[in-house]
């Protein structure tokens, strides 16, 4: 067993899943779009500086520049922007569960709009994932979850799914970290005027805000990206992607441990069903 790959994979999925909890803490003390625009500015500059040290350059075709802007707006701007705003009203665990639908939505949209063949196992996986979401939604909405926050979280994962499909084949090999940094700066430039237009700025200075901001900027924002690229280079994209199966469970578990969010039987059952659905879809693609 490749123990280093195992360590990298588990480290990545913990950092990625914890981003929802750190965001949930931070938005309690700072306007979400303002927070996110500042975070992307810092994370983007750090990522580009590291890329420069590694010898990467900004050498993109017109198509790749278009992909940088589109992905930066859809993934970082709309996906994370909607989630950060949503977490003013919904719990981090619920946001993580909705975000974990990404592989299912990408497979569904590819099947419906791009006519990509989806074997029977993949169809079963899609319906299983939908069933898992419905189980959790029924439990949470009947328990008083805010519908506006839920809809924003779904808007976010929908934007990320669309971005994943639209920019296929438009990425640049050899300077991925530089491209990621540029995407973050695009999102920062888009979110700051949105914050000016739609938010009444507030910052409640506290150690919780400082710790959460530093964590979400450096760990999910930069370190997780570096670990992910190292993992993909070591074991390949398909095997690396399998670690995402842990995101629904860890997203809920971390929120429960760190901020004391409730966890009921329906959540556990729903997370298991969603995870099995994602696994089924991925196996069908192989």
PyMOL commands that set and color helices and strands:
alter all, ss='L'
color gray80, all
select helices_A, chain A and resi 3-26+32-53+62-86+92-99+102-113+120-142+147-166+176-198+207-235+237-259+265-285
alter helices_A, ss='H'
color red, helices_A
deselect
rebuild
show_as cartoon
